[in-house]
Amino acid sequence: MAKKRVKAPAGYHWMKKGAKYILMKHPGTFVPHKGASLFAPFDIMKKHKKNG
């Protein structure tokens, strides 16, 4: 499946929490630390799956 890197909004960074990513606000300049990134990878869905 294709992926797209998504940049966090200004003043925020992505934190990896288990298998998902959440946004975290940071004061001033982003300082890299464990589990933190300005970009997060997300799967791209090309079309909706049919029900049933």
MOKAMO-V362785 format. One record per residue. N is the residue number from 1. RES is the residue in three letters. PSI is psi in radians with two decimals (NA if undefined). NEAR is the number of other C-alpha atoms within 10 Angstrom. D_FIRST is the distance of its C-alpha to the first C-alpha in whole Angstrom. Layout:
{{N	RES	PSI	NEAR	D_FIRST} {N	RES	PSI	NEAR	D_FIRST}}
//
This chain:
{{1	MET	2.45	7	0} {2	ALA	2.67	9	4} {3	LYS	2.72	11	7} {4	LYS	2.27	11	10} {5	ARG	2.24	11	13} {6	VAL	2.20	12	16} {7	LYS	2.44	14	20} {8	ALA	2.60	17	22} {9	PRO	2.78	13	25} {10	ALA	2.34	11	28} {11	GLY	0.02	14	30} {12	TYR	2.82	19	27} {13	HIS	2.80	23	24} {14	TRP	2.44	21	21} {15	MET	2.26	19	22} {16	LYS	2.18	15	20} {17	LYS	1.71	10	21} {18	GLY	-2.15	7	20} {19	ALA	0.07	5	16} {20	LYS	2.98	11	17} {21	TYR	2.47	18	18} {22	ILE	2.71	13	21} {23	LEU	2.49	17	23} {24	MET	2.32	13	27} {25	LYS	2.47	13	30} {26	HIS	2.45	12	31} {27	PRO	2.47	8	35} {28	GLY	-2.46	8	36} {29	THR	2.46	9	33} {30	PHE	2.30	15	30} {31	VAL	2.02	11	31} {32	PRO	2.41	10	28} {33	HIS	2.99	8	28} {34	LYS	2.19	7	26} {35	GLY	-0.03	11	23} {36	ALA	2.53	19	24} {37	SER	2.65	19	22} {38	LEU	-0.24	19	22} {39	PHE	2.56	16	18} {40	ALA	2.45	20	15} {41	PRO	2.37	13	12} {42	PHE	2.51	14	10} {43	ASP	2.57	10	7} {44	ILE	2.15	10	7} {45	MET	2.14	10	8} {46	LYS	-0.53	8	9} {47	LYS	2.82	6	12} {48	HIS	2.54	6	14} {49	LYS	2.54	7	14} {50	LYS	2.51	5	18} {51	ASN	2.43	4	20} {52	GLY	NA	3	22}}
//
